[in-house]
């Protein structure tokens, strides 16, 4: 395997929740990380918060995980409108593949029911079909999820994931941002494979 991975996040915070522990572990092992959020979600910022709140929060969150600022990109697609911009999204991914040549791509599950997440999954599969691909878990959005790959994690990786999610102060009211939920899900996935903690993925491509 190579040493560079790319996280495709439909919105700010999706990548941290879906594979934040894995990001932390791979960075500890010397991998080079790149993170692309396709929307800054200005339309989803809670009342009373500045429009660029989530843009600032994603910088803080990915920095907490250890991703260099230069390796973070936030694109300008409007939240909940991704299907209308399918071709532009695909073209941006083709550009990313050419520029970064990642060894592993993390993207939403193909079974994710959110329209933006689903579009990133579909276009991601088209753009990176010759690359190792793993679909990350967002359990509140999926009708089903095939736990076909696991990343074994340590306490320190889960702690960094929780710390990163706490950077999204504007989103702390969301149930999935709760530290107990994050830790509980990691323990559940760990129990499945006999370890203290894990994150699970759907395996779409594994190229040996």
C-alpha positions in Angstrom: 0.0 0.0 0.0 1.0 3.6 -0.6 0.9 6.4 2.0 -1.6 9.0 0.9 -5.3 9.0 1.5 -8.2 11.3 0.6 -11.4 12.0 2.6 -14.4 13.1 0.5 -16.9 14.9 2.8 -20.1 16.1 1.4 -20.4 18.7 4.2 -18.1 20.0 6.9 -18.0 17.4 9.8 -19.0 14.4 7.7 -15.5 13.2 7.3 -14.6 13.6 11.0 -17.6 11.6 12.1 -17.4 9.0 9.4 -13.7 8.2 9.8 -12.1 10.6 12.3 -10.5 7.8 14.3 -9.1 6.3 11.2 -7.7 9.7 10.1 -6.0 10.0 13.4 -4.5 6.5 13.3 -3.2 6.8 9.7 -1.6 10.2 10.4 0.1 8.6 13.5 1.5 6.0 11.1 3.0 8.6 8.8 0.3 8.7 6.1 -0.3 11.9 4.2 -3.9 13.1 4.6 -6.1 15.2 2.3 -9.6 16.3 3.1 -12.1 17.9 0.7 -15.5 19.2 1.9 -17.8 19.9 -1.0 -19.9 22.5 0.8 -19.2 25.0 3.6 -22.9 24.7 4.5 -23.5 28.4 4.9 -27.2 27.8 4.5 -27.2 25.4 7.4 -25.5 27.6 10.0 -27.9 28.0 13.0 -29.5 31.4 13.6 -27.3 33.9 15.3 -24.0 32.4 14.0 -21.8 34.0 11.3 -22.2 32.5 7.8 -18.6 31.4 7.7 -18.9 29.5 11.1 -18.6 26.0 9.6 -15.7 27.1 7.4 -13.8 28.1 10.5 -14.9 25.0 12.4 -13.7 22.6 9.8 -10.2 24.2 9.8 -10.1 23.7 13.6 -11.5 20.1 13.5 -9.2 18.8 10.8 -6.3 20.5 12.4 -7.1 18.8 15.7 -6.9 15.4 13.9 -3.5 16.5 12.4 -4.4 17.4 8.8 -2.3 20.3 7.6 -4.2 23.4 6.6 -2.8 23.2 3.1 -4.3 19.7 2.7 -7.9 20.9 3.4 -10.1 22.2 0.6 -13.7 23.4 1.0 -15.6 23.7 -2.3 -18.6 26.0 -2.9 -21.5 23.6 -3.7 -24.8 24.6 -2.1 -26.0 22.3 0.6 -28.9 19.9 -0.4 -28.4 20.8 -4.1 -25.6 18.4 -5.1 -27.8 16.4 -7.6 -28.2 19.5 -9.7 -24.5 19.8 -10.0 -23.6 16.2 -10.6 -21.2 16.9 -13.6 -19.3 19.7 -11.9 -18.9 17.5 -8.8 -17.5 14.6 -10.9 -15.2 17.0 -12.7 -13.8 18.3 -9.4 -13.2 14.7 -8.3 -11.4 13.8 -11.6 -9.2 16.9 -10.9 -8.5 15.7 -7.4 -7.6 12.2 -8.6 -5.1 13.7 -11.1 -3.6 16.1 -8.6 -3.4 13.9 -5.5 -3.2 10.3 -6.8 -4.4 8.9 -3.5 -3.8 5.4 -2.5 -7.1 5.1 -0.5 -10.3 7.2 -0.8 -12.8 7.4 2.1 -16.3 8.5 0.9 -19.9 8.2 2.1 -21.7 4.9 1.9 -23.5 4.2 -1.4 -26.5 3.4 0.8 -26.6 6.8 2.4 -30.0 8.4 1.9 -29.0 12.1 2.1 -29.1 13.5 -1.4 -25.8 15.2 -1.1 -24.0 12.3 0.6 -25.4 9.9 -2.1 -24.2 12.1 -4.9 -20.6 12.3 -3.5 -20.7 8.5 -3.1 -21.8 7.9 -6.7 -19.5 10.4 -8.3 -16.7 9.3 -6.1 -17.1 5.7 -7.3 -17.0 7.0 -10.9 -14.0 9.1 -10.4 -11.9 6.8 -8.2 -12.9 3.4 -9.5 -9.3 2.4 -10.1 -8.4 3.3 -6.5 -8.9 1.6 -3.1 -12.2 2.9 -1.8 -13.9 2.6 1.6 -17.4 3.9 2.4 -17.8 5.3 5.9 -20.6 4.9 8.3 -23.2 7.6 9.2 -25.9 5.4 10.8 -28.7 8.0 11.0 -28.7 8.2 7.2 -28.4 4.6 6.1 -31.1 2.0 5.5 -28.4 -0.7 5.6 -24.7 -0.8 6.0 -22.4 -3.7 5.2 -19.6 -4.0 7.8 -17.1 -5.5 5.4 -13.9 -3.7 6.6 -12.7 -2.5 10.0 -10.0 -0.2 11.3 -8.8 -1.2 14.8 -8.4 2.0 16.9 -7.0 2.9 20.3 -8.3 5.2 23.0 -6.1 8.0 21.8 -7.7 7.9 18.3 -11.2 8.0 19.7 -10.3 10.9 22.0 -8.9 12.9 19.0 -12.1 12.1 17.0 -14.3 13.4 19.9 -12.0 16.5 20.3 -12.4 17.2 16.6 -16.2 16.9 16.7 -16.2 19.3 19.6 -14.7 22.0 17.3 -18.1 22.2 15.6 -19.6 24.3 18.4 -22.4 25.3 16.1 -23.4 21.7 15.7 -23.1 20.4 19.3 -26.9 20.1 19.6 -26.9 17.3 17.1 -27.1 13.8 18.6 -24.3 12.4 16.5 -21.9 15.0 18.0 -22.4 13.5 21.5 -19.1 12.1 22.9 -21.0 9.1 24.5 -22.5 8.2 21.2 -19.2 8.5 19.3 -17.5 6.3 21.9 -20.4 3.9 22.1 -20.5 3.3 18.4 -16.7 2.7 18.3 -17.1 0.2 21.2 -19.9 -1.6 19.3 -17.8 -1.9 16.2 -14.9 -3.0 18.3 -16.9 -5.8 19.9 -17.7 -7.1 16.5 -14.1 -7.9 15.9 -12.9 -8.5 19.5 -11.0 -5.2 20.1 -11.8 -2.2 22.4 -12.6 0.2 19.5 -13.0 0.3 15.8 -14.5 2.1 12.9 -16.2 0.1 10.1 -16.5 0.7 6.4 -18.1 -0.8 3.3 -15.4 -2.1 1.0 -15.9 -1.0 -2.6 -12.4 -1.5 -4.1 -9.3 -3.1 -2.7 -6.5 -3.2 -5.2 -3.6 -5.5 -4.3 
